[in-house]
């Protein structure tokens, strides 16, 4: 724990540099900011800190007691993907979470500290396996939607994938495979290659895996994986045939369908038409008009 990040120019610059390094390293973390202090407390308004998934606290948020009290809530914010506003009450005999947003710290100071916890994540990542018209379009569309893209194929060339990282194989260092990663396999019929890739990534903590394949070919891939000992819980990470049913018939439409499936998985969407999810105002108004017309004498 350092000497504190408050709103003076030098300290704020140090804090920004630290956050920038964490983002460059593609790490997830929580930014904690003290927004108010009442009574006796070691924290100061404007103090900032960073809480890492392993419980490490960088910066100063009022000392060990306050920082220890924040850990559980901060990690919960990181897991849920939403910010939290937490009140630390400097009273009680032991550390106790009174409610979701109130914690008794277990110190006799008698003060109160309000802390805003904001989770931060690396860019969502799509490793694309394959080299064809579908993968080229998929790379462009994914980058437009804010994804980091890595294309992995021996035949892929950087000029075909502007803005993406291009690697000849998974053996190259630096292919991020974490819970913010959504691999897409679009090798277009290379079943042996698909099996080899899946054997290497299914044990990783990736969010979801998208296999572009027909139903029959997907079944063949899954059965081969099962014969090689891949457990059902790993097979369940695979979505195949990949994508949302758009009636796609061109490589560009297929890429759009696949990416729509990735976005739905990331955001928890159903993939159903919005009128079915939110309601159908067109059908409602048309019914009303027809009912009115039927009731009106001709």
C-alpha positions in Angstrom: 0.0 0.0 0.0 1.4 3.4 -1.0 1.1 6.8 0.5 -2.2 7.7 -1.1 -3.6 9.1 -4.3 -5.5 12.3 -3.7 -6.5 15.2 -6.0 -3.1 17.0 -6.2 -1.5 17.0 -9.6 1.4 14.7 -8.8 -0.6 12.1 -7.0 -3.3 12.0 -9.6 -0.7 11.6 -12.3 0.8 8.6 -10.4 -2.7 7.1 -10.1 -3.4 7.6 -13.8 -0.1 6.0 -14.7 -0.8 3.0 -12.5 -4.3 2.5 -14.0 -2.8 2.8 -17.5 -0.2 0.1 -16.7 -2.9 -2.2 -15.5 -5.0 -1.6 -18.7 -1.9 -2.2 -20.9 -1.4 -5.5 -19.0 -5.0 -6.4 -19.7 -5.9 -6.9 -16.1 -9.2 -6.4 -14.3 -9.4 -4.4 -11.1 -11.6 -2.1 -9.0 -11.1 1.7 -8.6 -12.0 2.8 -5.1 -12.6 6.5 -4.4 -13.4 8.1 -1.1 -16.4 10.4 -1.8 -17.2 11.6 1.8 -15.9 11.4 5.3 -17.9 12.1 8.5 -16.4 12.2 12.0 -13.1 10.6 12.9 -11.5 8.5 10.1 -8.1 8.1 8.6 -9.4 8.3 5.0 -9.6 11.6 3.1 -12.1 12.8 0.6 -10.7 12.2 -2.9 -8.3 9.4 -1.8 -8.1 6.7 -4.5 -6.9 3.2 -4.6 -7.0 0.1 -6.8 -8.1 -3.3 -5.6 -6.9 -6.3 -7.5 -8.7 -9.7 -7.8 -6.1 -11.3 -5.4 -7.0 -8.8 -2.7 -4.0 -6.5 -3.2 -4.8 -2.9 -2.5 -2.7 -0.2 -4.1 -3.1 3.4 -2.8 -4.5 4.6 0.5 -8.2 4.2 1.5 -7.9 4.8 5.3 -5.6 2.0 6.4 -5.8 -1.8 6.8 -9.2 -1.9 8.6 -11.0 0.1 5.9 -9.3 -1.7 3.0 -9.9 -5.1 4.4 -13.6 -4.3 4.9 -13.9 -3.2 1.2 -12.4 -6.4 -0.3 -15.5 -8.6 -0.3 -17.7 -5.9 -1.8 -15.0 -4.8 -4.3 -14.6 -8.4 -5.6 -18.4 -8.7 -5.8 -18.5 -5.6 -7.9 -15.8 -7.1 -10.2 -17.8 -10.3 -10.5 -21.2 -8.7 -11.1 -19.8 -6.0 -13.4 -21.5 -3.1 -11.7 -20.3 -0.2 -9.5 -21.2 -0.1 -5.8 -21.4 2.7 -3.2 -20.3 1.4 0.2 -20.6 3.1 3.6 -17.9 2.1 6.2 -19.1 2.7 9.7 -16.1 2.9 12.2 -17.9 1.2 15.1 -18.6 -2.3 16.4 -16.3 -4.8 17.9 -15.7 -6.9 14.8 -15.8 -6.6 11.0 -19.5 -7.1 10.0 -21.4 -6.5 6.8 -24.7 -5.0 8.0 -26.2 -4.8 4.5 -25.1 -4.9 0.9 -23.9 -1.3 1.1 -23.1 -0.8 4.8 -20.1 -2.4 6.7 -19.2 -2.0 10.3 -15.4 -1.9 10.4 -14.8 -2.9 14.0 -12.9 0.1 15.2 -13.7 2.7 17.9 -13.1 5.8 15.7 -16.8 6.5 15.4 -16.6 8.0 11.9 -18.2 7.1 8.5 -16.5 6.8 5.1 -18.4 6.6 1.8 -16.5 4.8 -0.9 -17.4 4.4 -4.6 -16.2 1.1 -6.1 -16.0 1.0 -9.9 -14.9 -2.2 -11.7 -12.6 -2.0 -14.7 -11.9 -4.6 -17.3 -9.7 -5.3 -20.3 -11.2 -5.0 -23.7 -13.3 -8.0 -24.6 -11.2 -10.3 -26.8 -12.1 -12.4 -29.8 -9.4 -14.8 -31.1 -10.5 -15.8 -34.6 -9.2 -19.1 -35.9 -9.3 -19.5 -39.7 -8.6 -17.4 -42.7 -11.4 -16.7 -45.2 -14.0 -14.1 -46.2 -16.0 -14.8 -43.0 -13.0 -14.2 -40.7 -12.0 -11.0 -42.5 -15.5 -9.5 -42.1 -15.7 -10.8 -38.5 -12.5 -9.0 -37.7 -13.7 -5.7 -39.0 -17.1 -5.9 -37.4 -15.7 -7.0 -34.0 -13.3 -4.1 -33.9 -16.2 -1.7 -34.7 -17.9 -3.0 -31.6 -14.9 -2.5 -29.4 -13.4 -6.0 -29.3 -9.7 -6.7 -29.3 -9.1 -9.1 -32.2 -6.4 -11.7 -32.6 -6.4 -13.8 -35.8 -4.7 -17.2 -35.5 -3.9 -19.0 -38.8 -0.7 -19.9 -40.7 -2.1 -18.4 -43.9 -3.4 -15.1 -42.4 -1.6 -11.9 -43.4 -1.6 -8.7 -41.4 -2.8 -6.7 -44.5 -6.0 -8.8 -44.6 -6.8 -7.9 -41.0 -6.1 -4.2 -40.3 -6.2 -3.3 -36.6 -6.0 -7.0 -35.5 -3.0 -9.0 -34.2 -2.2 -11.8 -36.6 -0.4 -14.9 -35.4 0.5 -18.1 -37.2 -0.4 -20.4 -34.4 -1.5 -20.7 -30.7 2.1 -21.5 -29.9 2.9 -17.8 -30.1 2.9 -16.1 -26.7 0.3 -13.6 -25.8 -3.1 -15.0 -26.9 -5.3 -13.9 -24.0 -7.7 -16.6 -22.9 -9.7 -15.4 -19.9 -13.3 -14.8 -18.9 -13.5 -11.8 -21.2 -12.5 -13.9 -24.2 -14.9 -15.3 -26.9 -13.0 -17.5 -29.3 -14.5 -18.1 -32.7 -13.5 -21.1 -34.8 -14.2 -20.5 -38.5 -11.9 -22.9 -40.2 -14.6 -23.9 -42.7 -14.4 -27.6 -42.7 -11.0 -28.3 -41.1 -12.3 -30.7 -38.5 -8.9 -31.9 -37.3 -7.8 -28.3 -36.8 -10.9 -27.5 -34.9 -10.4 -30.4 -32.6 -6.8 -29.5 -32.0 -7.6 -25.9 -31.1 -10.5 -26.8 -28.9 -8.4 -29.3 -26.9 -6.0 -26.4 -26.1 -8.6 -23.7 -25.2 -11.5 -25.5 -23.5 -9.6 -25.9 -20.3 -9.0 -22.2 -20.1 -11.4 -19.8 -18.3 -12.9 -18.4 -21.6 -16.4 -17.1 -21.5 -17.8 -19.0 -24.5 -16.5 -20.7 -27.6 -18.2 -20.3 -31.0 -17.7 -23.1 -33.6 -18.8 -22.2 -37.1 -20.0 -25.6 -38.5 -23.0 -27.5 -39.7 -24.9 -29.6 -37.2 -23.3 -32.8 -38.5 -19.8 -31.5 -38.4 -20.3 -29.9 -35.0 -21.4 -33.3 -33.7 -18.3 -35.0 -35.2 -16.1 -32.4 -33.4 -17.8 -32.9 -30.1 -17.7 -36.7 -30.3 -13.9 -36.6 -31.1 -13.4 -34.3 -28.1 -15.4 -36.6 -25.8 -13.3 -39.6 -27.0 -10.2 -37.6 -26.0 -11.5 -37.2 -22.5 -12.9 -33.6 -22.6 -15.5 -33.5 -19.8 -19.2 -32.4 -20.5 -18.8 -29.1 -18.5 -16.1 -28.1 -21.0 -18.1 -29.1 -24.0 -21.0 -27.0 -22.7 -18.9 -23.9 -23.3 -19.2 -24.5 -27.1 -21.9 -22.9 -29.1 -22.5 -24.5 -32.4 -23.8 -23.9 -35.0 -22.5 -20.5 -34.0 -24.6 -17.3 -34.5 -28.1 -16.0 -34.5 -30.6 -17.2 -37.2 -30.6 -14.3 -39.7 -31.1 -16.5 -42.8 -27.5 -15.6 -43.7 -26.3 -16.7 -47.1 -23.1 -14.6 -47.7 -19.8 -14.6 -45.8 -20.6 -11.1 -44.6 -24.0 -12.1 -43.3 -22.6 -15.2 -41.6 -20.0 -13.0 -39.9 -22.8 -10.7 -38.7 -24.7 -13.6 -37.4 -21.8 -15.0 -35.5 -20.9 -11.7 -34.0 -24.5 -11.2 -32.9 -24.2 -14.4 -31.0 -21.0 -13.3 -29.3 -22.7 -10.0 -28.2 -25.7 -11.9 -27.0 -23.5 -14.2 -24.9 -21.5 -11.3 -23.5 -24.5 -9.1 -22.6 -26.9 -11.9 -21.6 -29.2 -11.3 -24.5 -31.8 -13.9 -25.7 -31.2 -13.6 -29.4 -35.0 -13.2 -29.9 -36.6 -10.3 -31.9 -36.9 -7.2 -29.8 -40.7 -7.1 -30.4 -40.9 -10.4 -28.6 -38.8 -9.3 -25.7 -40.1 -5.7 -25.3 -43.6 -5.9 -26.8 -45.0 -5.4 -30.3 -46.4 -1.8 -30.6 -47.2 -2.4 -34.3 -49.4 -5.4 -33.6 -51.1 -3.6 -30.8 -52.0 -0.5 -32.8 -53.1 -2.6 -35.8 -55.4 -4.6 -33.6 -56.9 -1.4 -32.2 -57.5 0.0 -35.6 -59.1 -3.2 -36.9 -61.3 -3.4 -33.8 -62.3 0.2 -34.3 -63.1 -0.4 -38.0 -65.2 -3.5 -37.2 -67.2 -1.5 -34.7 -67.8 1.4 -37.1 -71.0 0.9 -39.3 -70.3 0.9 -43.0 
